[in-house]
Amino acid sequence: MAENAKDQAPAGALRLLHVEDSPIDAELILRQLKRQGLRIESRRVYTEKSFREGLAVFVPDIVLSDYSMPEFDGLSALGIMREIAPHTPFIFVSGSIRPDDAARAFKQGAADFLTKEDLGRLRPAIEKALKLSGAHPRL
């Protein structure tokens, strides 16, 4: 199910599709982004159906995703996004990183892979991903 969706984005807000099964982790990440000075309009999803819906209807500027979740996983989300919205930057924000997971994520086109303990790097990672994608960031 989608959560945190707004009908109208605040002027200049970055549209963030957040693939995260934990509402607590999602809120923590949103608070961190706001502390870093970003204006965000976000939609949280955690199933394949809601993710596909979010890409089509919400049309995000960037996607943040947990790597491993019970009902849906980040690599599947990345694969779907590459088919539907190939130019949208995708960043993993996960509880832990195994070297093989990070390598697989980068090989499949992820812009970055951060741990949830390293959220101070989130804004620079988003800025870099948007710049490399050619998107016009609304930061």
DRENPAVO-710745 format. One line per 8 residues: number of its first residue (from 1); their letters; for each residue y, z, x of N, C-alpha, C. Coordinates in nm, 2 decimals. Example, Ala and Ser with C-alpha at 12.3 -4.5 7.8 and 13.67 -1.06 7.14 Angstrom:
residues 2
1	AS	-0.57 0.78 1.32 -0.45 0.78 1.23 -0.33 0.78 1.32 ~ -0.22 0.71 1.28 -0.11 0.71 1.37 0.00 0.79 1.29
This chain:
residues 139
1	MAENAKDQ	-0.12 0.00 0.08 0.00 0.00 0.00 0.12 0.00 0.09 ~ 0.23 -0.07 0.04 0.35 -0.07 0.11 0.43 0.05 0.07 ~ 0.50 0.11 0.18 0.59 0.22 0.15 0.72 0.19 0.23 ~ 0.83 0.27 0.19 0.96 0.26 0.26 1.02 0.12 0.24 ~ 0.99 0.04 0.15 1.05 -0.09 0.13 1.18 -0.06 0.05 ~ 1.28 -0.14 0.08 1.41 -0.13 0.01 1.44 -0.27 -0.04 ~ 1.50 -0.28 -0.16 1.53 -0.41 -0.22 1.64 -0.48 -0.13 ~ 1.73 -0.41 -0.08 1.84 -0.47 0.00 1.84 -0.41 0.14
9	APAGALRL	1.84 -0.49 0.24 1.85 -0.43 0.38 1.99 -0.39 0.40 ~ 2.01 -0.28 0.47 2.15 -0.24 0.52 2.20 -0.35 0.60 ~ 2.33 -0.38 0.60 2.39 -0.48 0.68 2.35 -0.47 0.82 ~ 2.30 -0.58 0.88 2.26 -0.58 1.02 2.13 -0.51 1.05 ~ 2.06 -0.46 0.95 1.93 -0.39 0.97 1.82 -0.48 1.03 ~ 1.74 -0.42 1.11 1.63 -0.49 1.17 1.51 -0.47 1.07 ~ 1.45 -0.58 1.03 1.34 -0.57 0.93 1.21 -0.55 1.01 ~ 1.15 -0.43 0.99 1.03 -0.38 1.06 0.91 -0.37 0.97
17	LHVEDSPI	0.81 -0.45 0.99 0.68 -0.43 0.92 0.60 -0.34 1.01 ~ 0.56 -0.22 0.96 0.49 -0.12 1.04 0.35 -0.10 0.99 ~ 0.25 -0.14 1.07 0.11 -0.13 1.04 0.06 0.00 1.09 ~ 0.06 0.10 1.00 0.03 0.24 1.04 -0.04 0.31 0.93 ~ -0.15 0.37 0.95 -0.22 0.45 0.84 -0.17 0.59 0.83 ~ -0.10 0.64 0.93 -0.05 0.78 0.92 0.09 0.79 0.88 ~ 0.12 0.84 0.76 0.26 0.85 0.72 0.34 0.94 0.81 ~ 0.28 1.04 0.87 0.35 1.13 0.97 0.39 1.05 1.09
25	DAELILRQ	0.30 0.98 1.15 0.33 0.89 1.27 0.44 0.79 1.23 ~ 0.43 0.73 1.12 0.52 0.63 1.08 0.66 0.69 1.07 ~ 0.67 0.81 1.01 0.80 0.88 1.00 0.86 0.92 1.14 ~ 0.77 0.96 1.22 0.81 1.00 1.36 0.87 0.88 1.43 ~ 0.80 0.76 1.42 0.85 0.64 1.49 0.98 0.60 1.43 ~ 1.00 0.60 1.29 1.12 0.56 1.23 1.24 0.66 1.28 ~ 1.21 0.79 1.28 1.31 0.88 1.33 1.36 0.85 1.47 ~ 1.26 0.82 1.55 1.29 0.79 1.69 1.38 0.66 1.70
33	LKRQGLRI	1.35 0.56 1.62 1.42 0.44 1.62 1.57 0.46 1.58 ~ 1.58 0.55 1.48 1.72 0.58 1.43 1.79 0.66 1.54 ~ 1.72 0.75 1.61 1.79 0.83 1.71 1.83 0.74 1.83 ~ 1.76 0.63 1.84 1.79 0.53 1.95 1.90 0.43 1.90 ~ 1.96 0.46 1.78 2.07 0.38 1.73 2.03 0.25 1.66 ~ 1.91 0.23 1.62 1.87 0.11 1.54 1.89 0.14 1.39 ~ 1.94 0.04 1.33 1.94 0.04 1.18 1.82 -0.04 1.14 ~ 1.73 0.03 1.06 1.60 -0.03 1.03 1.58 -0.03 0.88
41	ESRRVYTE	1.53 -0.14 0.83 1.47 -0.15 0.70 1.32 -0.17 0.73 ~ 1.24 -0.08 0.68 1.09 -0.09 0.72 1.01 -0.09 0.59 ~ 0.89 -0.14 0.62 0.78 -0.14 0.52 0.66 -0.10 0.59 ~ 0.59 0.00 0.54 0.47 0.05 0.61 0.35 -0.01 0.53 ~ 0.25 -0.06 0.60 0.13 -0.12 0.54 0.01 -0.07 0.63 ~ -0.11 -0.07 0.56 -0.22 -0.02 0.64 -0.35 -0.09 0.59 ~ -0.34 -0.19 0.52 -0.46 -0.27 0.48 -0.43 -0.42 0.51 ~ -0.53 -0.50 0.52 -0.51 -0.64 0.54 -0.43 -0.71 0.43
49	KSFREGLA	-0.46 -0.67 0.30 -0.39 -0.73 0.19 -0.24 -0.70 0.19 ~ -0.21 -0.57 0.22 -0.07 -0.53 0.22 0.01 -0.59 0.34 ~ -0.07 -0.61 0.45 -0.01 -0.67 0.57 0.03 -0.82 0.54 ~ -0.07 -0.89 0.48 -0.04 -1.03 0.45 0.08 -1.04 0.35 ~ 0.08 -0.95 0.25 0.19 -0.95 0.16 0.32 -0.92 0.23 ~ 0.32 -0.83 0.32 0.44 -0.79 0.39 0.50 -0.91 0.47 ~ 0.41 -0.98 0.54 0.45 -1.10 0.62 0.51 -1.20 0.53 ~ 0.45 -1.22 0.41 0.50 -1.33 0.32 0.63 -1.29 0.24
57	VFVPDIVL	0.63 -1.17 0.19 0.74 -1.13 0.10 0.85 -1.06 0.18 ~ 0.82 -0.97 0.26 0.92 -0.89 0.34 0.98 -0.96 0.45 ~ 0.90 -1.05 0.51 0.95 -1.14 0.62 1.02 -1.06 0.73 ~ 0.94 -0.99 0.81 0.99 -0.90 0.91 1.05 -0.97 1.03 ~ 1.14 -0.90 1.10 1.19 -0.95 1.23 1.10 -0.92 1.34 ~ 1.02 -0.81 1.32 0.93 -0.76 1.42 0.82 -0.68 1.35 ~ 0.70 -0.67 1.42 0.59 -0.59 1.37 0.55 -0.49 1.47 ~ 0.54 -0.36 1.43 0.49 -0.26 1.51 0.35 -0.22 1.45
65	SDYSMPEF	0.25 -0.20 1.53 0.12 -0.17 1.48 0.04 -0.07 1.56 ~ -0.03 0.02 1.49 -0.12 0.11 1.56 -0.24 0.01 1.60 ~ -0.31 0.06 1.70 -0.42 -0.03 1.75 -0.55 -0.01 1.66 ~ -0.58 0.12 1.63 -0.70 0.15 1.56 -0.67 0.23 1.44 ~ -0.73 0.18 1.32 -0.71 0.25 1.20 -0.84 0.24 1.12 ~ -0.87 0.33 1.02 -1.00 0.32 0.95 -1.02 0.20 0.87 ~ -0.92 0.15 0.80 -0.94 0.03 0.71 -0.90 -0.10 0.77 ~ -0.82 -0.10 0.88 -0.77 -0.23 0.93 -0.73 -0.20 1.07
73	DGLSALGI	-0.74 -0.30 1.16 -0.71 -0.27 1.30 -0.60 -0.37 1.35 ~ -0.53 -0.32 1.45 -0.42 -0.39 1.51 -0.45 -0.53 1.56 ~ -0.56 -0.55 1.62 -0.59 -0.68 1.67 -0.61 -0.78 1.56 ~ -0.67 -0.74 1.45 -0.68 -0.82 1.33 -0.54 -0.86 1.28 ~ -0.46 -0.76 1.27 -0.32 -0.78 1.22 -0.25 -0.88 1.31 ~ -0.27 -0.87 1.44 -0.20 -0.96 1.54 -0.26 -1.10 1.52 ~ -0.39 -1.12 1.50 -0.44 -1.25 1.47 -0.39 -1.31 1.34 ~ -0.38 -1.24 1.24 -0.33 -1.29 1.11 -0.18 -1.33 1.13
81	MREIAPHT	-0.10 -1.24 1.20 0.04 -1.27 1.22 0.06 -1.40 1.30 ~ -0.03 -1.42 1.40 -0.02 -1.54 1.48 -0.04 -1.67 1.40 ~ -0.12 -1.66 1.29 -0.14 -1.77 1.20 -0.02 -1.79 1.10 ~ 0.03 -1.68 1.05 0.13 -1.69 0.94 0.27 -1.69 0.99 ~ 0.30 -1.61 1.09 0.44 -1.60 1.15 0.43 -1.59 1.30 ~ 0.39 -1.70 1.36 0.36 -1.70 1.51 0.48 -1.66 1.60 ~ 0.60 -1.67 1.55 0.72 -1.64 1.64 0.77 -1.50 1.62 ~ 0.71 -1.42 1.53 0.75 -1.29 1.51 0.69 -1.20 1.62
89	PFIFVSGS	0.77 -1.12 1.69 0.72 -1.03 1.79 0.64 -0.92 1.73 ~ 0.53 -0.88 1.81 0.44 -0.79 1.77 0.42 -0.69 1.88 ~ 0.44 -0.56 1.85 0.43 -0.45 1.95 0.33 -0.35 1.90 ~ 0.23 -0.31 1.99 0.14 -0.21 1.96 0.20 -0.07 1.99 ~ 0.19 0.02 1.90 0.23 0.16 1.93 0.11 0.25 1.89 ~ 0.04 0.29 1.99 -0.09 0.36 1.96 -0.10 0.49 2.02 ~ -0.19 0.57 1.97 -0.21 0.71 2.03 -0.26 0.71 2.17 ~ -0.34 0.61 2.21 -0.38 0.60 2.35 -0.40 0.45 2.38
97	IRPDDAAR	-0.41 0.43 2.51 -0.43 0.29 2.56 -0.54 0.29 2.66 ~ -0.64 0.22 2.63 -0.75 0.19 2.73 -0.71 0.06 2.79 ~ -0.73 0.05 2.92 -0.69 -0.08 2.99 -0.74 -0.20 2.93 ~ -0.87 -0.20 2.88 -0.93 -0.32 2.81 -0.86 -0.35 2.68 ~ -0.81 -0.25 2.61 -0.74 -0.27 2.48 -0.61 -0.34 2.51 ~ -0.53 -0.29 2.61 -0.40 -0.34 2.64 -0.42 -0.49 2.69 ~ -0.52 -0.51 2.77 -0.54 -0.65 2.82 -0.57 -0.74 2.71 ~ -0.66 -0.70 2.62 -0.70 -0.78 2.50 -0.57 -0.81 2.41
105	AFKQGAAD	-0.49 -0.71 2.39 -0.37 -0.72 2.31 -0.27 -0.82 2.37 ~ -0.25 -0.81 2.50 -0.16 -0.91 2.57 -0.22 -1.05 2.57 ~ -0.35 -1.06 2.59 -0.41 -1.19 2.59 -0.40 -1.26 2.45 ~ -0.40 -1.18 2.34 -0.38 -1.24 2.21 -0.24 -1.25 2.16 ~ -0.14 -1.22 2.25 0.00 -1.25 2.22 0.09 -1.13 2.19 ~ 0.04 -1.00 2.21 0.13 -0.89 2.18 0.24 -0.89 2.28 ~ 0.36 -0.85 2.24 0.48 -0.84 2.33 0.48 -0.72 2.42 ~ 0.42 -0.61 2.36 0.41 -0.49 2.44 0.31 -0.39 2.38
113	FLTKEDLG	0.28 -0.29 2.45 0.18 -0.19 2.41 0.23 -0.06 2.46 ~ 0.27 0.03 2.37 0.32 0.16 2.40 0.24 0.27 2.34 ~ 0.24 0.39 2.41 0.17 0.50 2.34 0.27 0.57 2.25 ~ 0.22 0.65 2.16 0.31 0.73 2.07 0.38 0.84 2.14 ~ 0.33 0.87 2.26 0.40 0.97 2.35 0.51 0.91 2.43 ~ 0.52 0.78 2.43 0.62 0.71 2.51 0.72 0.64 2.42 ~ 0.77 0.70 2.31 0.86 0.63 2.22 1.00 0.61 2.27 ~ 1.03 0.67 2.38 1.16 0.65 2.44 1.18 0.51 2.49
121	RLRPAIEK	1.07 0.44 2.51 1.07 0.30 2.55 1.07 0.20 2.44 ~ 1.07 0.25 2.31 1.06 0.16 2.20 1.17 0.07 2.18 ~ 1.30 0.12 2.18 1.41 0.03 2.16 1.42 -0.08 2.27 ~ 1.40 -0.04 2.40 1.40 -0.15 2.50 1.29 -0.25 2.48 ~ 1.17 -0.20 2.44 1.06 -0.30 2.41 1.09 -0.39 2.30 ~ 1.15 -0.34 2.19 1.19 -0.42 2.08 1.30 -0.52 2.12 ~ 1.40 -0.48 2.19 1.50 -0.57 2.24 1.45 -0.68 2.32 ~ 1.36 -0.65 2.41 1.30 -0.75 2.50 1.21 -0.85 2.42
129	ALKLSGAH	1.13 -0.79 2.33 1.04 -0.88 2.25 1.13 -0.97 2.16 ~ 1.23 -0.93 2.10 1.32 -1.01 2.02 1.39 -1.12 2.11 ~ 1.43 -1.08 2.22 1.50 -1.18 2.31 1.40 -1.29 2.36 ~ 1.28 -1.24 2.40 1.18 -1.34 2.44 1.13 -1.43 2.33 ~ 1.13 -1.39 2.21 1.09 -1.47 2.10 1.19 -1.57 2.05 ~ 1.32 -1.55 2.10 1.42 -1.64 2.06 1.49 -1.59 1.93 ~ 1.44 -1.48 1.88 1.50 -1.43 1.75 1.64 -1.38 1.78 ~ 1.72 -1.38 1.67 1.86 -1.33 1.68 1.85 -1.18 1.64
137	PRL	1.84 -1.09 1.73 1.82 -0.95 1.69 1.95 -0.90 1.62 ~ 1.92 -0.81 1.53 2.03 -0.75 1.45 2.04 -0.60 1.50 ~ 2.07 -0.59 1.63 2.07 -0.45 1.68 2.21 -0.40 1.70
